[in-house]
């Protein structure tokens, strides 16, 4: 599988999930507004099956959810592409900047855990309070605008500090999807690190282990796209390669990038 097919697969899954999410929201709104009796028999099975499916997804695939299924990830990638074409200024995500990001990440994890504990406590002790919580259109729009602004400055920046994504990453050891590296083929050019939206340095620096999977990795495939060596980096599912680096694919991608830049200038 080359990068174009891999990218097409990602976009297809992301758009499918977004469609399903919109349908689920529509279902919820219809249930809340119309209170149709027929929905009462469908709501509980829908919630149970959704939660069970999400748990299985996390255990087997980990943060591939962030790269392939998260609607906010789709929004982030779209905004990044559009703002890049407009040549808007971007953040320089150097080591000094990423140290600050890691601090925010730790704070978000603590706040996320405290929030979950608080909600569980409120649900058990004061369930009536939860029924009074309402999300307004203004709040939804504010959140979306915030994500758009963040995405315009750095690709997947929010994914670096997303507490939900970090929680999913805890299951990385159980995942059937792995990012692997042939260290003997690596030339230490650093292209994979520069391309990584999550700024995972170990993929570049590792020179012994073949498994370079990381709990921050969203399996977007950008490191493989920028790798110039055959089979130096590759993604496996249950041990089978589904996407690997190649010189031919790299050259084709470079030609496509140059062509797009010329079109933008015209």
Order of alpha helices (4+ residues) and beta strands (2+ residues): alpha-alpha-alpha-alpha-alpha-alpha-alpha-alpha-alpha-beta-alpha-alpha-alpha-beta-beta-alpha
